[in-house]
Amino acid sequence: MSVRAAVVGLGWAGRELWLPRLRSHPAFDLVSVVDPDPAARAAAGEATGIPTHAAPDALDARSVDLAVVAVPNHLHAKVAADLLGRGVSVFLEKPVCLSSAEADILASAERDGGMLLAGSAARHRADVRELVEVLPELGRVRHVDLAWVRARGVPRAGGWFTRRSEAGGGALVDLGWHLVDTLTALLGASPVRQAVGSVSDDFLNVGAWSAAWRREQPADALAGDVEDTARGFLLREDGVSVSLRASWASHEATDLSLIRIEGSTGAAELRCTFGFSPNRQPESVLTLTREGTTRRLPVPAEPVGAEYGRQLDVVPDLLADPDGRGRAIADARATVGLMERLYASASDRVDGPSEPVYQQTLGR
């Protein structure tokens, strides 16, 4: 039986990622689309023939099994909580929430209603899966380097992505969420004992560093107030140290996603490009180094964005698993708590309770 799905939000992700994939996936039946913009609704309705609505309150558990929520970050928790409270299960794009307080709101809504699933596709990439297969050859893992560095990829100037009040943060919230989720997929979850971070915004308000590949026009002349680069160093309770870097722009020639895992008996490194930027590494390269010898390992070729369709493949089983309730919230709580700590460290505010991510002040 197909999962009756709705897409809530027709920005880039809803329009370019989820609409076409849900329409073509055999396990889903796309039954409605939601967006407050009449023009966006009209375009989606004309293209798909699917009923459209101006607000999520048009959805309920009698007609929809799953709402794929792809609204701006500051609306994630509110929209998802409202849907969950009406018994509609929700697949929520990252970041799942912008603060520990929002995680509490989602947890309460899920207890009384639908199930929450969290979207983060990088762990479903074929090259990341191959990296998982290499882990037994590395012995005890000691250190991990994680990076997603774009050459030029700042989201559109003046748009919500670059406003802290609406995005919750910059590159750390946007790209870093994927990196942290991938780390969990590789090594499993472990509390972070220590976390120190720094942020910078050298490229943020310079138009030449924008993500032109998103085909979006500048929203207005407002300057962004989030970071374009975040760096962190983490020490997990299991003893693994982690170096983290998320950058919307840099001095590099091409976009690079890097995962390097160092263990007691070897080191593995994956160099690739997450996401959809056309300014990519030529191919994914996975290597294993042991006792001074490095060899390249085979990696299956796949189309750009294949991980998003693969992510949908597992959704029906997740929805059918009663033990999965609460899992997405637990992961989100750990991730957003870590980001709060990194932003607080970057602001030299390491004492006292952390405020929501979007209330942190950048250290300059």
C-alpha positions in Angstrom: 0.0 0.0 0.0 1.4 3.4 -1.0 2.3 6.1 1.6 0.0 9.1 0.9 2.4 12.0 1.0 2.1 15.8 1.0 4.9 18.4 0.4 4.7 21.4 2.7 6.9 24.2 1.4 7.7 24.9 -2.2 11.1 26.6 -1.9 14.1 25.1 -3.6 14.1 21.8 -1.5 10.4 21.2 -1.8 10.3 22.1 -5.5 13.5 20.5 -6.7 14.1 17.6 -4.3 10.9 16.3 -3.0 8.2 16.9 -5.5 9.8 15.0 -8.4 11.1 12.2 -6.2 7.8 11.6 -4.4 5.9 11.6 -7.7 8.2 9.0 -9.3 8.8 6.8 -6.2 6.6 3.6 -6.4 6.1 3.5 -2.6 4.5 7.0 -2.4 1.3 8.6 -3.7 1.7 12.4 -3.7 -1.8 13.7 -2.7 -1.3 17.4 -1.9 1.0 20.3 -1.8 1.1 23.2 0.7 2.6 26.7 0.3 1.3 30.2 1.3 2.4 31.7 -2.0 -0.4 31.6 -4.6 2.0 31.7 -7.5 4.0 28.7 -6.1 0.7 26.8 -5.6 -0.5 27.6 -9.1 2.7 26.4 -10.7 2.8 23.2 -8.7 -0.9 22.5 -9.3 -0.4 23.1 -13.0 2.7 20.9 -13.2 1.3 18.0 -11.2 -2.5 18.2 -11.2 -2.3 17.6 -7.4 -4.6 19.6 -5.0 -2.8 22.5 -3.4 -3.5 24.3 -0.1 -2.4 27.6 1.5 -1.7 26.2 5.0 -0.7 22.9 6.6 -3.9 22.8 8.7 -5.6 21.5 5.5 -3.9 18.2 6.2 -5.1 15.5 8.6 -4.4 11.8 9.3 -7.5 10.8 7.4 -6.1 11.9 4.0 -2.3 12.0 4.5 0.1 9.5 6.0 3.2 11.6 5.8 4.0 15.3 5.4 7.4 16.1 3.9 8.1 19.5 5.6 10.6 21.8 3.7 9.8 25.2 5.0 12.3 27.8 6.2 14.3 26.7 9.3 12.5 28.9 11.8 9.2 27.3 10.9 10.4 23.7 11.2 9.4 23.0 14.8 6.1 24.9 14.6 4.8 23.4 11.4 6.0 19.9 12.3 4.6 20.1 15.9 1.2 21.2 14.5 1.1 18.3 12.0 2.2 15.7 14.6 -0.4 16.9 17.0 -3.1 16.2 14.4 -1.8 12.7 13.9 0.1 13.3 10.7 3.6 11.7 10.6 6.3 14.2 9.5 9.5 13.8 7.5 11.3 17.0 8.5 14.2 18.5 6.5 17.3 19.3 8.5 17.8 21.2 10.7 15.1 19.4 12.6 15.0 22.2 15.2 17.0 25.3 16.2 17.2 24.9 19.9 16.9 22.3 22.7 13.6 24.0 23.6 12.2 23.3 20.2 13.3 19.7 20.5 11.2 19.5 23.7 8.2 20.9 21.7 8.6 18.3 19.0 9.0 15.5 21.5 5.8 16.5 23.2 3.9 16.6 19.9 5.2 13.2 18.8 4.2 11.5 22.1 0.5 12.4 21.4 0.4 12.2 17.6 2.3 11.2 14.5 5.8 9.9 14.1 8.7 12.2 13.4 11.3 11.2 10.8 14.4 13.4 10.1 15.9 14.2 6.7 19.6 14.1 6.2 20.7 12.3 3.1 24.5 12.2 3.1 24.6 8.9 5.1 22.7 7.3 2.2 25.3 8.1 -0.5 27.0 5.0 -2.1 30.5 6.3 -1.3 29.6 6.8 2.4 28.3 3.3 2.5 31.5 2.0 1.1 33.4 3.9 3.7 31.3 2.1 6.4 32.5 -1.2 4.9 36.1 -0.2 5.4 35.8 0.6 9.1 36.7 -2.9 10.4 40.1 -2.6 8.8 41.0 0.6 10.8 41.1 -1.0 14.2 40.0 1.3 17.1 39.0 4.7 15.7 41.0 7.6 17.2 40.2 10.7 15.1 37.9 11.9 12.4 38.2 14.9 10.0 34.9 16.0 8.6 34.6 18.9 6.1 32.1 20.2 3.6 33.8 23.2 1.9 32.2 25.0 -1.0 34.3 27.1 -3.3 31.4 29.6 -3.9 28.1 28.6 -2.4 26.6 31.3 -0.2 22.8 31.1 -0.4 21.1 34.1 -2.0 21.8 37.5 -0.6 19.1 38.9 1.6 17.2 35.6 1.7 16.2 33.8 4.9 19.2 31.4 4.7 21.5 34.2 5.7 19.3 35.8 8.4 20.0 34.3 11.8 16.4 35.0 13.0 15.1 32.7 10.3 17.9 30.2 9.6 19.1 29.7 13.1 22.7 29.9 11.9 24.8 29.7 8.8 27.0 27.1 7.4 27.2 25.1 10.6 23.4 24.7 10.7 23.1 24.1 7.0 26.1 21.9 6.1 27.3 20.9 9.5 24.0 19.1 10.3 24.8 16.7 7.5 28.3 16.2 8.7 27.3 15.4 12.3 24.6 13.0 11.0 27.2 11.3 8.8 29.5 10.9 11.8 26.7 9.2 13.7 26.1 6.9 10.8 29.7 5.9 10.7 30.6 5.5 14.3 27.3 5.5 16.2 26.2 8.1 18.7 28.4 9.2 21.6 28.0 12.2 23.9 30.4 15.0 23.3 32.6 15.6 26.3 34.2 18.8 25.0 33.4 21.1 22.1 35.2 24.3 21.0 34.2 26.3 17.9 35.0 29.4 15.8 33.0 31.2 13.1 33.8 33.7 10.4 31.9 35.6 7.7 34.5 36.8 5.2 32.5 35.9 2.1 28.9 36.2 3.3 27.9 39.6 1.9 30.1 39.6 -1.2 28.0 38.7 -4.2 30.8 36.9 -6.1 30.6 34.1 -3.6 26.9 33.3 -4.0 25.5 29.9 -4.9 24.6 30.8 -8.5 23.8 27.1 -9.2 20.6 27.4 -7.1 19.2 29.8 -9.9 17.8 32.2 -7.3 17.7 36.0 -7.6 18.9 38.1 -4.7 16.0 38.8 -2.3 17.0 42.3 -1.4 19.9 44.4 -0.3 19.8 43.3 3.3 23.1 42.0 4.6 23.3 38.5 6.1 24.2 38.1 9.8 25.3 34.4 10.0 28.6 32.7 9.5 29.8 31.5 6.1 32.4 29.2 7.8 32.4 27.3 11.1 35.1 25.2 12.6 34.9 22.9 15.6 36.9 20.4 17.6 35.1 17.8 19.5 36.1 15.1 22.0 33.5 12.3 22.3 32.9 10.2 25.4 34.2 7.2 23.5 37.6 8.9 23.1 37.3 9.8 19.4 38.4 13.3 18.6 36.7 15.1 15.7 37.7 18.1 13.5 34.7 19.7 11.9 34.6 22.4 9.1 31.5 23.7 7.3 32.0 26.4 4.7 29.7 28.1 2.2 32.6 29.7 0.5 36.4 29.4 0.5 39.5 29.9 -1.5 39.3 26.4 -3.0 38.7 25.8 -6.8 36.1 23.2 -6.4 33.6 22.0 -3.7 35.0 19.3 -1.5 33.4 17.0 1.1 36.1 15.2 3.1 35.8 12.3 5.6 39.1 11.0 7.0 39.0 8.3 9.7 42.2 7.4 11.5 42.4 4.2 13.5 44.9 2.1 15.4 45.6 -0.1 12.3 44.9 2.1 9.4 43.3 5.3 7.9 40.5 5.7 5.4 39.7 8.9 3.4 36.8 9.8 1.2 37.0 12.8 -1.0 33.8 13.7 -2.8 31.2 16.5 -3.1 27.9 16.4 -1.1 24.9 18.1 -2.5 24.0 19.5 -5.9 26.7 22.0 -6.8 28.0 21.5 -10.3 31.4 22.7 -9.2 32.3 19.2 -8.0 35.2 16.9 -7.5 35.6 14.8 -10.7 34.7 11.6 -8.9 34.4 10.1 -5.4 37.8 8.8 -4.3 38.1 6.4 -1.4 41.5 5.3 -0.1 42.8 3.0 2.6 46.3 3.6 4.1 48.0 0.9 6.2 51.7 0.7 7.1 52.8 3.4 4.7 50.9 2.0 1.7 47.8 3.7 0.2 45.5 1.9 -2.1 42.4 3.2 -3.8 39.1 1.3 -3.2 36.3 1.0 -5.8 33.3 3.2 -5.3 30.0 2.7 -7.3 29.2 5.6 -9.6 25.7 7.2 -9.0 23.8 10.2 -10.3 24.0 13.4 -8.4 21.2 13.4 -5.7 20.7 9.7 -5.8 21.0 9.6 -2.0 17.7 11.5 -1.7 15.7 8.8 -3.5 17.5 6.2 -1.5 16.5 8.0 1.6 12.9 7.7 0.6 13.4 4.0 0.1 13.6 3.4 3.8 10.8 5.7 4.9 7.9 3.2 4.7 9.7 0.7 6.9 10.6 3.5 9.4 6.9 4.5 9.6 5.9 1.0 10.2 8.4 0.5 13.1 6.8 1.4 16.4 10.2 1.3 18.1 11.3 4.2 15.9 9.2 6.7 17.7 11.4 9.2 19.5 14.6 8.2 17.6 14.7 11.3 15.4 14.1 13.6 18.4 16.9 12.0 20.3 19.3 12.5 17.4 18.1 16.0 16.8 18.5 16.9 20.5 22.1 15.7 20.5 22.9 17.6 17.2 21.3 20.9 18.1 22.8 20.8 21.6 26.2 20.4 20.0 25.6 23.3 17.7 24.5 25.5 20.7 27.8 24.6 22.4 29.9 25.4 19.3 28.2 28.8 18.8 28.5 29.6 22.5 32.2 28.7 22.3 32.6 30.9 19.2 31.0 33.8 21.1 33.2 33.3 24.2 30.1 32.4 26.2 31.0 29.0 27.6 29.4 29.5 31.1 25.8 29.3 31.8 22.9 27.9 29.8 23.1 28.1 26.0 20.5 30.2 24.3 18.8 29.0 21.0 21.2 28.8 18.1 19.6 31.9 16.4 20.2 34.1 19.4 24.0 33.5 19.5 26.2 36.4 18.5 29.1 35.8 16.1 32.6 36.4 17.4 34.6 38.6 15.1 
